[in-house]
Amino acid sequence: NIKRLYLPPTRITPQSQTSIDYICTNLASSEIESEVINTFISDHTGQICTIYIQKPGKDNMAIQKRSFTRRNIQELKELLSQQSWEEVYSKENAEEAYMALHKIIISTINKTCPVKITRTKKMKKPTPQDSDTKILRNEFLLAQEQYILYGTLEDKQQAARKKKEYDQLLKRRRKEATAKIIDEAENKSQAIWKIINSERKSKRDHNTLSGLEVNGKIINNPMDIANQLNIYLTSVAKTTLAQQPKPRQNTMTSRIANCPCLVLHPTTSTEVKQVIQTMKSKTSSGIDELSPKTLKRCKYELVQPLVNIVNKSLSQGTFPSQLKIAKVLPKHKKGDKKQPSNYRPISLLSAFSKIIEKIVLNRLLQHIKTFNMLTVHQHGFTEGRSTVTALISLIEGLIDNIEAGNTVTAILLDYSKAFDCLNHEMLLKKLEGIGVTGAAARWFKSYLEGRTQVVEISHTDHKGTMQTIRSESQKLDRGVPQGSVLGPILYIIFTSDMPNFLERHCSLLMYADDTVLINSAKTPEELEIKAYIAFNMALEYCHSNDLAVNESKSAQLFFGPKKRQVTEIPGLNQTEYAKHLGLTIDSDLSWSLHVDTVCSKLSSGVFVIKRLKSITEDQSILRTAYFALAESHLRYGLVLWGNSSKTNLQRVLIHQKKIIRAMLGLGPQESCRGAFINLKILTVVALYILEVILHAARKDLPRRNNLHNHFTRNGSDYVLPNHRLALYEKKPSYIGAKLANYLPDELKIPGPIKNMRQRLINWLLVRPLYSIDEYI
């Protein structure tokens, strides 16, 4: 039932008029309309196809929200500064004191920052039509009509000249308008990002749900949707755990011997101000509607009552119940939008809650660090460690085993709702094991218990106004609060005894809830047995600690000379590659699949940079876009995948050079070496050299002068270990030491990493390296 719509001629010349462009459809004629317009882009006209459909969530719609204008914030600050806060100070406990503060703040916000109906506006493209552009446009139209009428070569050339002049003037005007927007902006960084995001065409998500399937029926009432979604989200942990086997043994560890008790000592106004200042200036808010951005603006007015409330909370071991309410925004992941399981909960807590949590976190981390209580296998929430250090430890461990002649397996555990499933009683017991007793234990018990959440969705009424629909509250009996400051460290403490439980069966690497079990053996048969036992012991630990492992999503990879001869664990997904902490790891450690991902990201960056270049010549905008959209992807994990094949590294370099050419408007055959220097941007090869040398410096590897006391010419060089496999040279610590030995003597001097980093960057910036061979 496909038919071609009628179109008038779409290519008109002095000699012919042809309709060679198509619009085909199976819609009724009443639902679609077509027309042609002269775009002046090519010798064809443009075709516009309009389909008449009802589209929910218009870009330009009325939205109810609070008005936090600069003037309103100033009025809010003035009213808060006039408060004596006696109502807060006079309360005996933290619960009543916070309720008094909450009442004053809500009342003041209602007076100064009322809820208003506003209309969203698209950011207008900087394409002004001044008198000069109109004159040139008319001259071009006349020249084009002259050519169509008479068709002479002279008329054709004149029309082409006028079109070129018109196009060039439009480009200049767009660039001038963009520069004007930035010059006139009070917050230039924000203005730059608005321009970048306008070219990225990011889709606005209004968090609107039009229907939800519950027990086989579709519900459409917004309040019912919010309530049912909240019921689903708060019960998913219990449902998940109900499907797990019952534990056969108790894996709980005892208290650390001679462990001192955690003391939650009082805070000061200086600490509270510092905590507020370090908060991200987000506009999203918890149920109290006071965002971190607004709180930061009012920190001097609120610091004293906050100090009073925090100190009452710490000394009495209580956490205000009003701060235990989470506002949850359901974000669609993928699949059918009517299925509750296809939504990820984004939990927003009060900014005041995060202040108290951050203060407690400071004391907890200091306690843990002082007495060395966290396992060395955990890379999350540990100073000097990150996802990259976890990945380096994993890959270097694999390579060391292969160098030793072993075949290796890595089992990547996938947890279902790990943070949501934590048992409060078990967590408090494990906190007691590291010295959280007395008032501190009461505080954590109060913090965890009695939590509730509401789901908030958007709904557009019959008048086209978008309103906020908030569900009834539901209790949370398990888990650590999503979106909280303390949640990640509490999870890490909860699972810190897992390496000890499994130490006789495998080695373990952890970053928060991302866990890898590693086994190695000389023979495939031995490896199969060891891996099977290790995996089942890990399951035993998880079942005993109310952690649910999703076996169908957990992956098993094999590495080494006999990897094809090893049989996978039944029920596990054996794969040739897996994504772990943002890197795609393949069983050959070739990194080709990850390089594909990086190249794809860089291609998107080329597109955005080209669009930005068409509206601005401002290099600060283009550089900001480059570092955010290109170099951030280049740098992540480069210390590992940068030693892929020469072909792979050249693929990445080619994409990087495309971006550089787009930034400066260079032709495809023009050299980029000078451009890298002028833009002060490192090539991907130089970035790799920088990262691996710094990694070697952090490892404090042995140098030649450590082997003896007398002076030698190359005494500051690293000692390179003997090895039998070429794969060993892919280790960041090895290649970093090797490349560091090629540095000039003045750059080999050991010192603080920060200083060394800057000296290396300065040295590499004037050396746009295209290969490792050029460096060596």
N, C-alpha and C positions, 0 to 999 in steps of 0.2 A: 504493500500500500504506500510505497514511497513515490512521491511525485516532485517534479521540478517546478519551483515557483517562477512566475513571469518576472523577468528583469529587462529593463530597457537596455540599450547598448552600453557596454561597460568599457569598450576601447574605441575611442573616436579619433580618426586621423583625417587629414584632408581627402584621402583616397577611399576610406572605408569606415563603416560603423558596424561593429560586431558585438554580440553578446556571448562572451566565451567564459563567463564566470557563473558558478552554480550555487543555488541554495535549494537543498532538497529536504523534504519533510514528510511525515505521515500525519501531521496535525491538520485539523479542520481549518478552512480559510478564515474563520472567525477568530481563531486563536493565534494567528500569526500574520505579520505584515512585513513587507520587504520594500526597500527603496535603494537608490544609489545616490551618492554624493561625490563631488569632486574634492578629493583630499589633497591634491597637488603633491602626493608622495611619489607616484609613478604615472605611467601613461595609461593605467587602468583607473576607473573610478572605484570608490570604496562602496562596499555593499553592507547595508545595515539590515539585520534581521531582528525584529521585535517579537518576542513571545509573550503573550498575555497570561501570566500565572500569578497566583498569590504567593508572595515570598515573605515568610515570617522573619522578624528581626531585621527591619530596615536599617540602613546605615544612618539615616537621619530620622531619629525618633525621639519622643519625649521620655525623659528618665527622671524619676524621683530620687533626689540625693541631697545630702547636706551641702550647704554652700560654705566651703572653707576658703574664702577669698582672703587676700592679704589684709584688707580692712577688717573683715570679721575676726581674723586671727588676732589682730591688734586689740580689738575690743575684748576678745576672750582673755588675752594676757592682762589687760587693765583690770577687768573684774576679778580675776584670780589673784592679782597682786593686792587687792583691797581686802582679801579674806584674812581673818585672824587665825583660822584653822583650829580654834579652840574646841570646836565640836569633835575634831579628830583627836586632839591631844588628850581630851578629858575621858575618852573611852578606855576601858580597862584592858580589852583584848584586841587582837589584830582583826578579828571578824567584824566587830562593831566599828572599829576605827576606819577600816576600809569602806564599809557601808556608808559611813558619814562622808568620806571623801568622794565616793561614787555619786552620792546624792547631790553634792555641791557641784561636781563637774558636769553631770548630766543636765542639771538645772541651768548652769552657766552656758553650756553648749547650745541648749534649746533657745536661750535668749539671743546669743550672738551669732550662731551658725545654724539658722533654721533650715528645715527641709524644703527644697524648692523643686519645681519642675523645670528641667532644662532640656534643650534639644542638642543632640550630638551633631557635630559639624565635621564634614570632611575637610582635611587640610587642603586648601586651594593650591593648585600648582602655580608656581611663579611664572605665569605666561601673560604679562601685561600687553595690551593692545594700545600703544600710543599712536600719535598722529603719524610718525615716521613709518611704523609698520603698516598702518592702513594705506598710506600713499603707495608704498612698495607693493602691497598686495593688489591694489587696484591696477597698478602698472603691469604687474605680472598677468592678471586676468585679461587685460586688454591685449597684451602681446600674445597670449595663448589663443584668444579668439581670432586675432589677426592670422596666426599660423593655421588654425583650423579652416578659416575662410579661403586663404590663398595658397597655403602649402609650400611657399618658397623656402629655399635653404636659409636665406637671410632672416625670414620671419621665425624659422625654427631656432636659429642661433640666438636671436634676440629674446625669445621666450625662455630659452634655457638660461641665458644670462640673468634675466629678471628673477627667475625662480631661485637661482643660486644666491643672488643678493638678498632676496626675501628670507630664504632659509638661514643665511648667516646672521642677518639682523635679529631674527627670532631667537637664535641661539645666544647671541650677545645679551639680549634683553632678559632671557631666562636666567643667565648667569649673574647679571646685575641685580635682578630681583632677589635671587638666593643670597647674594652677598649683603643686600640691604636687610633681609630678614635676620641674618646673624649679627650684623652691626647694631641693629636696634634692639636686639634681645638682651634682657637683663641677665638671663642665665644662658650664656653662649653654648655651653656644653649641652644643655637640654635642647637648644634650638638645632644644633648639629645633629643630635640623635633623632629629632623629629623629622628632619630632612632625610636622613638615612633610612629610617623606618618607613617613610612614605614611599620610597623607591623599592623597598623590599616587599611591599604589598601584603603585609601581615594581616591575616583575617581577624576581624574583631569577634570575640566570643562573648556573647551576652548571657551565657549560662542559662539559656532558655530550654525548658523541657516541655514538649507539647503532649506527651503521653508516656505511660509506663505500663509494662505488662506485669501483672500480679496474679499468680495462681491461674494462669491461662486467660485472664481477662485484661482488656486495655482500659486503664483509668485515665481520664482527661482533666479532672478537677485539679487545679494547681496545688491546693492545700493537701489533697489526698496524695498527690504525687510526692510532695515534700515529706509527708508523714511516712509513707511506705518506703521511700528511699532511706529515710533515717532508721527505720526498723531493720531494713536489710543490712545497712552498714554497721549498726551496733551489734548485730547477731552473727556477723560473718565469722568472727573469731571462734565462737562456740561451735558453729557448724563445722568449721575446719577441723577443730580438735576432736570433735565427735567421730570423725572418720579415721583417727589415728589409733594404732594398737595401744593397749595398756602396758605401762612399763613393767619390766621384770625385776628391776633392782633400783635402789636409791643411789643417784650419782652426786648428791649434794656433798660439797666439800666442807671441812670444818674451818673454824676461825684460824686466821694466820697467827702463829705463836708470837707472843709479846707484842701484839699489834696495839698501838695507842689509840685512844678514842678520838673521833672527829669532833672538833669544837667549832660551832657556828658562832664566831665572835661578832660583836656588833659592827654595824656599818657606820659610815660617816657621810656627810654631805658631799665631800670631795669624791668619794667612791661612787655614790649614786649619780652624780653629774657625769663622771667618766663613763659609767655604764650606759647612761642615756645617750651620750655623745657617740658611743661606738655602735649604736643601733643603726641599721640601714634605714634610710629615709623613705620608707615605703608608705604608700597612701592607703593600702589595705588595712582594715581594722578588725578587731574582735567584736564581740557582741555589744561592747560599750561605745562603739563608733569613734573612738579616739585612736587615730593612726599613729605609728611611730614618728612620722614626719611632723604631725601637729604636736605631739608630746615633746619632741626635741625643741620646738619653738617656744614651748612653755616650761622648759626645764627649771629655770631660775625661780619661777613662781610656785612650782610644785615640789621642789627638792626637800623642803623641811617636813611637810606632812608625810612624804614618802619615806624619809629616814625614820620617822616615828613609827610608821606601820611596819616597815621591814624589821626593825629591832624588836617590836612586839612579837612579830611572827617568829623570828629566830629564837628568842628567849623562851617563848611559851610553847614552841613546837607545834604551831598551827598554821595552816594556809587558808586564806580567805576563800569561802565557798563560792563567792561571786566570780572569782578568777578561775574557777574550775569548769566554767561553761565554755565549750568550744563552738565556734560557728564554722560549719562545714559547707564548702562549695563543691558540688559534684562536677568533676571535669570528665568529659567523654574521652575515652581512650581510643577505641575502634570498635567496629561491629555495629550491631543493631542498637540504635539509640533508645529503644524501648526496653532493653534488658538492663536491670539494675546492676548486674555483674560487670557491665561494660563501662562503669564509672569509677574514677579514682577520686577519693575524698581529699580535698585540699582543706586542711584544718587551720583556722585562724584563731589565735588566742589573744587575750588582752595584752596590750603593750605593758601594762603594769605588772602582769604575771611574769613577763620576760625579764623585767628589772629584778624582781625578787629571785627568780631562777638563776639569773646571771651571777648575782651576788653569792648565792649558795654554791653555784658551780665553781666560782673562784676558790672557795674554801675546800670544796671536795677535790678539785684537781691538785691543789697544793698539798693536800693530805696524801693523795695517791702518789704524787711525784716524790715527795719527801721520803716516803717509806717504800718506794719502788713496788707498788702493788699490782700494776697491770702486766699481763703476760707480754713477753717480747714478740709473740706471734701475732699480736694485734697491731695493725697500722693505723687504725682509726682513732681520732681524737688524741693523738700523741704528738708532742712537740717534736718537730724535725721529721715527721713521717706524713705520708700522704698516699693517695691512690697510686702515684707513680713509684714510690718506694716499695709498695706492696707488689706491684708488677715486676719491678727489678728483682726483688727477692725471689719471686716465683720463677722468672726466666733464668736467672743465674743459677738457681738451684737445679733446674732441669738440665741446663748445659753441663754443670759439674757432674751430674749423675751420668749423662751420656758420655762425657769424657772418661769417666771411670769404667766404661764398658757396660753400663746397666741399661735396661729398658725401663721406661718410666711411665707411670699413669698419673693423671691429675683428674680428680673428681670434683666438679664444680657443683656444690650443693645449692639447690634453689628452695628457699623457704617460702611458705605460704603465710602471708600476714604476720611476719616475725615480730614486729613491734606491737601489733595488736593482741598477740596471744600470750604475752608475758603474764605469769601468775604473780599477783601482788605479794602473797605470803612468801613464795620462794624468793622473790626479789629482795624483800625486807630481810630475809634470813641471810642472803648473800651479802647484803650491805652490812649486816651485823658482823659478818666474817672479816670485813676490812675495817672494823672499828666504829661503825655508825651505830651508836647506842645512845641511851638517855634522851635528852631533848632533841638531838639530831635525828634519832630513830623516830621519835614522835612526829617530827616535822615531815619526814619523808612519808610516813604512814598517812598523815593528813593530806599531803600533796597528792598521793596516788588515789586515795579513796574518795567516794562521793562525787565522782566526775560525771558530767552530762554533756550532751551535744545536741545542737539543733542543725537542721539542714536548711540552707537558704538557696532559693532558686528565683529566677526572674520570670515575670509573666506580663505579657502585653494585653491590656484590657481593650474593650470595644472602642475606646476613644484613641487608641494608639499610644497610650502612656505605659511605659515600662515600670512595673511595680515590683517590690521585693516581697516574696512570700516566705515566711519563716515557719518551719514545722514545730510541732510539740517536742519537748525535750525527751531524750531517752538516756537511760543510765548506761555507764560504761564500767563493767566489773573487772575488766582485764586490760592489760597493755600499758604502755607508757604513752603520754599524750603526744599525738601527732602534731608536728609544727612547734614543739616545745624546745626550749634551750637544753633542758636536762635529759630529754628522751634518749638521744644517742649515747651519752656516757652511761646512763643506767642500763641500756641494752648491752654495752660493752662489759660492764661490771658483771652483769647476769651471766654472760657466756665466757668470762675470763677463766673459768675452771675447765673448759672444754679441752684445751691442749694437754693439760695434766691427765685427764681421763683417757686421752687417745695416744699418749706419748709412746706406749709400747707397741702401737699398731701402725702408726703413720706419722708423718710430719704435717704441720698445719700452717696455713697462712690465712689471715683474716683481715678484712677491712669492714668494720661494722658488721653487717649481716651477710656480707659476701665471703663465703668460706670455701677454701680449696683443700682437699685431702691429697697428699702426695705419697706415693709408694714407688719403690724401685727394687729391681732384682736382676740377677744375671740370666735367669731362665724365664721363659714365658709362663711355665707352670707355677713356679714360685711366686711370680708377680700376681697371677690370677688368685692364688690363695690369700696372699697378703692383702690385696685390694678388697677381696670379698669380706674378709674379717674386719678390716678397717671401716668399710662402709657400714656394715651391720652394727659395729660398736658405735659409730656416729649416730645411727638411727636410734640405738638404745639410749644414748645420751639425750637426744632430742625428745624422744617419747617421755623420758623421765622428767624433762624440764618444760613440758608443754610447748615444744617447738615442733611445728609441722613441716616436714620435708616433702616437697613435691617431686616424687621420683621421676615422673614422666618428663619434667622440665629440667631435672638435674642432668648434667652432661659428663661423659667420660672420654678423655682424650689419651692417646698413647704416643709416646715419643721414643726415639732410639732405633737401634739397628734391627731389632726383632719385633717391632710394633705390629706388623701384619700377622704375627703368629699368636697374638694374645687374644683371648676371648673376653668380651665385655661381661660385666656383672648383669645377671638377669634383671630386667625391669628398668635398667638405665639406658639412656640415649647415647650410644656410641657415635661419635661424630669426628670428622676430620678437622673441624674448626669450631670455635665458640667465642662469643663476645664476653669479655671479663673486664670490668672496671673501665669500659670505654674503648678497649683495644680488641681487635679481632685476632685471636691467637690460632694459628694453624699447626697441625702436627709436624710439619717440616720446619717450623720457625722461619718461614720464608718471608712472612709479612705482606705477601702480595695482595691478599684480600683486604687487609687494613689500608694498604696504599690505594686500592680502588676507592675505598670510602673517603680517604683524604682528598683524592683527585676530584671526586664528586662534590665535596664541600667547596673546594677551590673553584670549580666551575661555576657554582652558584655565586661565589664571591666576584668572579669576573663579570657576571651579568649585572650585579648590583653596582659595581664600580663603574661600568660603562654607562649605566643610567645616571649615576651621580655626575659623571664627567660631562654629560650633556646639559646639566643645569648649573654646574659650578666649576670654577677653576681653582677654588680655594683648596690648597694642598692639606690644610689642617683637617678638613672634612674627609678628604680622600684617605689620608693617613689613618684617621680614626676608624674609618670603615675597614681599611686593610687590616689593622691590628685586631679588630673585633671579629671580622668575617673570614680572615685568611690565616693570619699568624697564630691565632689562638688554636686553630686546628693543626697547624704545622708543629707547634711546640709540644702539644700533649703527647706524651709517650715517645717523642722523637729519639730520646736516649736509647730506646729499644729498637724501634722500626727503622731508624735512620741508617742502620748497618745492613739493610736489605740489599738486594742485588743492585749493581750500578744502573741497570735498566730501570728498576723501580724508582730509584732516587732521581734519575733524569726525568721520569714521567712527572714527578712532583715539581721538579725545577721548571719544567716547561710550562706547567699551569701557573706557577708563581710568576714567571716572566710575562705571561699573558696579562696578569693583573697589573704588573709594573708598566707594561706598554699601555694598558687602558688608562692608568693614572696620568701618564705624561703624553698620551696621544701619539705614541711611537708606531711606526710601521712594522709589519711582521718580520722584515729582514734587518731592522735596525738593532744594533747591539744594546743590551740592557746593563752592561757593566757600569757605565758611567751613571746610569739612572739609579742603580742600587746605592751608589755612593752619595749622589745628590739628595736622594730621599732618606738617607740614613736608615736603610733597611738591610738586614742581613739575608743572604741567600739561605736556602734550606740546608745547604752543605755547611755553611758557616755556623748556622744555628746548631746543627748536629755536633760539630767540633766543640762549640761552646758548652753544650750540655754534658757531653761525655767527659770533658776535661774537668769541669766543675764537680761531676760525680766522683771522679777519681780523687780530687782534692778533699771532698767530704769524707771519703773512706779512709783518708790518712794512710795510704798504702806505703809499704817500705821503699825507701830510696837507697841509692848506692852508698851514700855517706853514712847510712845507718849500719852498714856492714863492717865498717872499720873507722878508725879515728883520724887517719891521715887525709890530707887534702888531695882530691883528684879533680881533673878538669870537668868531668860529667857527674860529679858527686850528687847534684840535685836531681838527676834523672831517676825515674822510677825503675825498680827491678821488675822485669817482666818474667812471669813464671813459665817454666817449660810446659809444653802441651803436645798432644799428638793429633788432635783434630782441628781442621780449619774452623769448625763451628765454635770452638772455644774463643776465637778472636772476635766473635760477635758479642761477648760479654761486655757490658758497658764499663765495668771496672778495668778490664784488660785493654780494650781499644782506647779508653780514656787515658790510661797511663801511657800507652804507646804514642798517641797523638800529642800528649803533653811533653813528651821527650823531644819533639820536633820544634817546640816553641823557642824563641830567642831567650838567652840567659836571663835578661831582665824580667821576663814574664814567668820564669820558673821559681822565683823567690816565694817561699810559702808565706802565707799571711791570712788575714780574715777573708772569708769567702766573698763577702760583699765587695771588698776592694778589688779582689782578684777578678771578680765577675766584670766590674766596670772596666778594668784595664784590658781584659780580653775582648770585650765588646768594642772598645775604642780601636783596638788593633785590627779586629776583623772587619769593622765598618769600611775601612779603606782597602780591603782585599775581598772583592766580590768573587768568592771561590765557586767554581762550577763543578768541581769534583774533588775527592780526597787526594787524588794523584797530584793535583795542582798544589795542595797544601804540603804534601810530603816532598 
